[in-house]
Amino acid sequence: MLFALLEIPSPPSPILFEAGPFALRYYGIFIALGIAAATWLTSRELERRDYDGALALDALFFVVPPGFIGARIYHVITDWDLYAGDPFPAVFEVWSGGLGIYGAVAGGFLGLLAFGWYRGVSPLTVADAAAPGLVLGQAIGRWGNYFNQELFGRPTDLPWAITIDPENRPAGFADAETFHPTFLYESVWNLLVALVLLWFARRFADRLKAGDVVLLYVSLYSVGRFFVELLRIDPAFIIGDAVRGNLFVSSVLAIGCALALLLRHSRNTRKRRVR
């Protein structure tokens, strides 16, 4: 009975509604829900910092377009083998899946710099307020991968394994039916990271510098992504002979951002000791 409750049912069609050439996909719905949740939480965090909460909505026009472009560019570049044979129009079919979060963060941050200049606010302060909402949005958006039957992990017989249809199984795994639901693992991790960031921003509010919450976000997200990548079997860009590229990127960002956060505050500690 317990195993039956833990079992994740096989996802239905990726399309919720279809009328002629128009198709409403679950992937797009969860991306939209993630953006809405991120905007709401960012607004609350801005108000807590004595900023106008409406800045969160205003920033969408600066952040979302370059974020989507960056996410798609990162995915296409790092998974070029999927498109090399027939790149057009496949490289533009975002609704079928294929967004890289690291590209989204990079593109979105460039947009945030432009927004900060335009509105005369600190982009790092706005980014700190946005970080918990961003990772909450990621937690929601990952469920779009469930409906696309993508980004799952190695075969497993665990009771919460997910059944993948034969046409969506990678080469070499045709005989396996159930796989690790890595989308779920990452979604749960992202939700925990959002809670940690909210606690961190309040617990150390009097000691934080602008950009600290962002550094912690990138570091913690990358830690979780590193372990998820150890399980994933979908096509990925390879460094050397066998290392998944996102494993390398995640480890560098996890360690690099954590060190940057520590160094920013270790200098202040040394200064206080000298005085």
Secondary structure by P-SEA (a helix, b strand, c coil): cccccccccccccccccccccccccaaaaaaaaaaaaaaaaaaaaaaaaccccccccccccccaaaaaaaaaaaaaaaacccccccccccccccccbbbbaaaaaaaaaaaaaaaaaaacccaaaaaaaaaaaaaaaaaaaaaaaaaaccccccccccccbbbbccccccccccccccccaaaaaaaaaaaaaaaaaaaaacccccccccaaaaaaaaaaaaaaaaaaaaccccbbbbccccccaaaaaaaaaaaaaaaaaaaaaaaaaaaaaac
